[in-house]
Every structure is written in structure tokens, then in C-alpha cells.
Amino acid sequence: MIGGAMPDDSLKGASEHEPREEWRSRWGFLFAAVGSAVGLGNMWRFSYLASEKGGAGFVALYLLFTVVLGLPVLLAELTIGRGARRGPIAALAHYGGDAWRWLGAVFVAAGFLILSYYGVIGGWTLRYAFEAMSIGFASDAGAHFGDVASGFDSLGTQIVFMCLTVAVVSGGIGAGIERVARIAMPALFLIMIGIAVYAARLDGSGAGYAYYLNFDLEKALTIDVAVAAAGQAFFSLSLGMGAILTFASYLPRNSHLGRETVVISFADFGVAFVAGLMIFPLIFALGMQGEISGSTIGALFVALPKAFESMGFAGRIVGGAFFVALVVGALTSAISLLEVIVSASMDAFGWARRKAALLGGAGVTLAGAWSAFRIDLLDLADSLATNLFLVGGGLGITIFVGWVMDDPVAEARVGSGGSMIHGIWRVLLRFVVPIALIFILWNSLPETWGKVRAIFWPG
């Protein structure tokens, strides 16, 4: 070990003077954790990558990297959160001393940055859902999105979305976050399955399945596809930003962390996989395959509205349900991001939950206002957050648990008993996962730097 840090019980945050909230049920925690992982990226990015990078071969690689990369980091965050029962900054200090507060601060900064632009996109989903169920979809989807995504219209919907997020988080773990998650996530699953069944009944849907799940072994065995699958497996689980760690801090001591890790990981995969079964058959059946692109925003807010508009009244029903599902995915992710900020503020300053939620939500909204006016800056913030903050945070947590934290295996085994798997977990965290994350980070730098240069040094 480097340092062999022991839990530091002298680091008493203000929030420790009163009992910490807990989840009311195991399912409440699982729905909230899956809701944190399931976001707009699940609705498109996984499906698009699978269709473009080997189909079923990519899916197999994704599952492999979920087991080798995603599960170990997920279990690491769950272990630290449940053991310390504090937010990211205080939790890292609890096990590693003040020298490791910086890593918790990286988590909070990542959550703040992501939520600053995620609230803008969440506002767009709200508007599209409302319009789908009231006036229908615009005939010129591209021009309409240009209006929705710019100026004070975008700022207004961002504020509405963030007010909803603040309201839920202000309600607390049981009465707020858990109550919403127990309703929202089953509703999301049912909506997605319903649309997938509807799409399967349309003429021409078979071409969509073939496009999505083609098996191209030669393409799937390239370095490019392996990096894409590894990156998606990591990003999809909301790792490296403290959301899972924070949610775990409200778990009872006897929770079975190994079991929860597996459930969260494969529920997240299930949502991403079903999204492809929902979207591609629909697009191909309606002859809109020419609109497919790698852009999540372009696909969700231009290509699919075009498809729904061409369906007439049925499109308003199906499209309305689809955008309600997007609202649910965006809201549950935003709730987890704000909770990271709220928990850290309560630990550091002793604030009441409502005060922390209001101030945190207001700060995030103000910081993200710029992305309501410039979509290129929003795209840059997304690249910085996912390619640098999340991967960097994930790398930090693997080093911390693998080399610094004193006997994390003993902490992880609480509630689940001994297992050889935990020993393998420590080996993965020490050697395999850090190397993979460094490789992902290195390969993502050219893309991120290209966006920085295009905005600040064009030409």
C-alpha cells in the first residue's frame, strides 16, 4: 500500500451531529442509482455506437468492459460511500486524510460542470414533451430546434427544469429522491418497452434491427472499437463524478454491495439496449435512416421529431411518450448530480438540505446560462466533463481504493460475506482499470483539444 491510510474519525463534518438519512427500501436505492446512470446518452449514444462499430460484436465487448472496468469502479464508489456515510470530499478525507480532499472536490466540480449544461438539455426535453402532447411536432424540425436551443427560450426551459430538480432534492432522500425514482423509473421502462413493441409492428422495422445488431467481427476486433466500448461502459454508469458514492452514503450498513453493483450495471445496459430496439426500427420503418448521425442532440431533437411528425396523430402519441421518457432520464440524472453538490455542502458548511439545494441549484443555473445561448460551448463542456473530469475522477478512485485505502476488501464484504471475487476486484483496481482509463484518456485528448481550438482559435 501507499500510505495504508486508516479511516480518520477526527474529521467530523457538521452533518454528523444529526443522524444521516437513509433509503427507505433497497428498491428505492436501486431505482435512484439506475436513474442516475440512465441518461440521454443511453437513449442514443450506445445504440449509435453499436450500429456503427460492429453491432452484436460491439455489444459483447461492451458487456466485457462493463464487467472488467465498470463493475470494479462502481463497487469502489459504493464501498467508500457506505463506509464513510458522507459526501465525496468528506468521504475521501475520512479514509485518506486531508491530502485526498482534492479528489472529492474533483467529483463535486464534475457534477457541477455536467449539471450546468445538462439542465439546458433537460429543459429542451421538457419543451418537446409538452409540444408533442399539445400542438404536435414542427414541420421543419431543424429550424424549430434552432429556435428552442438558443437565446432566452432555452434559458427559460433550463430554469423550469432546474426548479423541478431542486424541488425533488429539497424533499430529502426518502420523501424526495426515492419517491420520485420509484415512480419515474418503472414508468420509463414501461414507456420504452411499449414504444419498442409498437416499432416492431411497423413495416420495414426489420431493416432497423439489421442495422442496429449487424455482426461485423472484423470491425469489432479493432482498437478503435475496443476503446469506444470501454469508454461507453465507463461513462454509462455515472462513474467518476461522485453520484454513486453519494447515494451509497445513505445505504444501511448491512447492504449487499456486490449484488447492488451487478443489478445497477445490467439494468443500465438493459435500458441502453432497449433504446436501440425502440429507435432504429422506428427510423427505418418511416424511411428516415438518412437522418442518422453520431450526434446525440441531432438525433434526439431533429431526426426523431421528423420521424414523429411524418406519422401524423400517432406520431404525437408515440413521440409524446418518447419525450416523456427523455424527461424522466434527464431528471433522474440531474437529481443525482445536484445531490452530490448538496451532500458536499451539508458536510462542509452544516447547511440544511433545503438551503443547500436552493443555493446549489441557483449556482448551477447561473453557471450554465451561457450554454443556453451557445451550443458549441455546451458541446465543449460535455467533452471536458466526460473525457477529462470523469475519466480523471475514475482513475483517482481506482488508485485510492487500490493502493491507499486500508483494507477496502473488508469494507466491501460487510453485508455480503467473504468471496474470492473481492480479491480479484482489488487486483483489477490496482492494475487493469488504471491502465485502461489512462488509455481512454489519452485517446480522447485529440477530440477535446480540437473542440477547444475550434472555439478559441478558429481558422
VENSUL-V821234 format. One record per backbone hydrogen bond with DSSP energy under -1.0 kcal/mol. CO is the residue of the C=O (numbers start at 1). NH is the residue of the N-H. Records with the same first field share a line. If there is no record, write none. Layout:
CO = NH, NH
//
This chain:
5 = 406
8 = 11
10 = 12
13 = 16
14 = 17
15 = 18
25 = 29
26 = 30
27 = 31
28 = 32
29 = 33
30 = 34
31 = 35
32 = 36
33 = 37
34 = 38
39 = 43
41 = 46
44 = 48
45 = 49
46 = 50
47 = 51
48 = 52
49 = 53
50 = 55
54 = 57, 216
55 = 59
56 = 60
57 = 61
58 = 62
59 = 63
60 = 64
61 = 65
62 = 66
63 = 67
64 = 68
65 = 69, 70
66 = 71
69 = 73
70 = 74
71 = 75
72 = 76
73 = 77
74 = 78
75 = 79
76 = 80
77 = 81
78 = 82
79 = 83
80 = 84
81 = 85
87 = 91
88 = 92
89 = 93
90 = 94
91 = 95
92 = 96
93 = 97
94 = 8
97 = 100
98 = 101
100 = 104
101 = 105
102 = 106
103 = 107
104 = 108
105 = 109
106 = 110
107 = 111
108 = 112
109 = 113
110 = 114
111 = 115
112 = 116
114 = 118
115 = 119
117 = 121
118 = 122
119 = 123
120 = 124
121 = 125
122 = 126
123 = 127
124 = 128
125 = 129
126 = 130
127 = 131
128 = 132
129 = 133
131 = 135, 136
140 = 144
141 = 145
142 = 146
143 = 147
144 = 148
145 = 149
151 = 155
152 = 156
153 = 157
154 = 158
155 = 159
156 = 160
157 = 161
158 = 162
159 = 163
160 = 164
161 = 165
162 = 166
163 = 167
164 = 168
165 = 169
166 = 170
169 = 172
172 = 177
173 = 178
176 = 180
177 = 181
178 = 182
180 = 184
181 = 185
183 = 187
184 = 188
185 = 189
186 = 190
187 = 191
188 = 192
189 = 193
190 = 194
191 = 195
192 = 196
193 = 197
194 = 198
195 = 199
196 = 200
199 = 202
202 = 205
205 = 209
206 = 210
207 = 211
208 = 212
209 = 213
216 = 220
217 = 221
219 = 222
222 = 226
223 = 227
224 = 228
225 = 229
226 = 230
227 = 231
228 = 232
229 = 233
230 = 234
231 = 235
232 = 236
235 = 238
242 = 246
243 = 247
244 = 248
245 = 249
247 = 250
248 = 251
250 = 23
252 = 255
255 = 257
256 = 260
257 = 261
258 = 262
259 = 263
260 = 264
261 = 265
262 = 266
263 = 267
264 = 268
265 = 269
266 = 270
267 = 271
268 = 272
269 = 273
270 = 274
271 = 275
272 = 276
273 = 277
274 = 278
275 = 279
276 = 280
279 = 283
280 = 284
281 = 285
282 = 286
283 = 288
284 = 287
288 = 291
289 = 292
295 = 299
296 = 300
297 = 301
298 = 302, 303
299 = 304
302 = 306
303 = 307
304 = 308
305 = 309
306 = 310
308 = 311
309 = 312
312 = 316
313 = 317
314 = 318
315 = 319
316 = 320
317 = 321
318 = 322
319 = 323
320 = 324
321 = 325
322 = 326
323 = 327
324 = 328
325 = 329
326 = 330
327 = 331
328 = 332
329 = 333
330 = 334
331 = 335
332 = 336
333 = 337
334 = 338
335 = 339
336 = 340
337 = 341
338 = 342
339 = 343
340 = 344
341 = 345
342 = 346
343 = 347
344 = 348
345 = 349
346 = 350
347 = 14
352 = 356
353 = 357
354 = 358
355 = 359
356 = 360
357 = 361
358 = 362
359 = 363
360 = 364
361 = 365
362 = 366
363 = 367
364 = 368
368 = 371
369 = 372
370 = 373, 374
374 = 378
375 = 379
376 = 380
377 = 381
378 = 382
379 = 383
380 = 384
381 = 385
382 = 386
383 = 387
384 = 388, 389
385 = 390
388 = 392
389 = 393
390 = 394
391 = 395
392 = 396
393 = 397
394 = 398
395 = 399
396 = 400
397 = 401
398 = 402
399 = 403
400 = 404, 405
403 = 2
404 = 5
407 = 411
408 = 412
409 = 413
413 = 416, 417
420 = 424
421 = 425
422 = 426
423 = 427
424 = 428
425 = 429
426 = 430
427 = 431
428 = 433
431 = 435
432 = 436
433 = 437
434 = 438
435 = 439
436 = 440
437 = 441
438 = 442
439 = 443
440 = 444
441 = 445
444 = 448
445 = 449
446 = 450
447 = 451
448 = 452
449 = 453
450 = 454
451 = 455
452 = 456
453 = 457
//
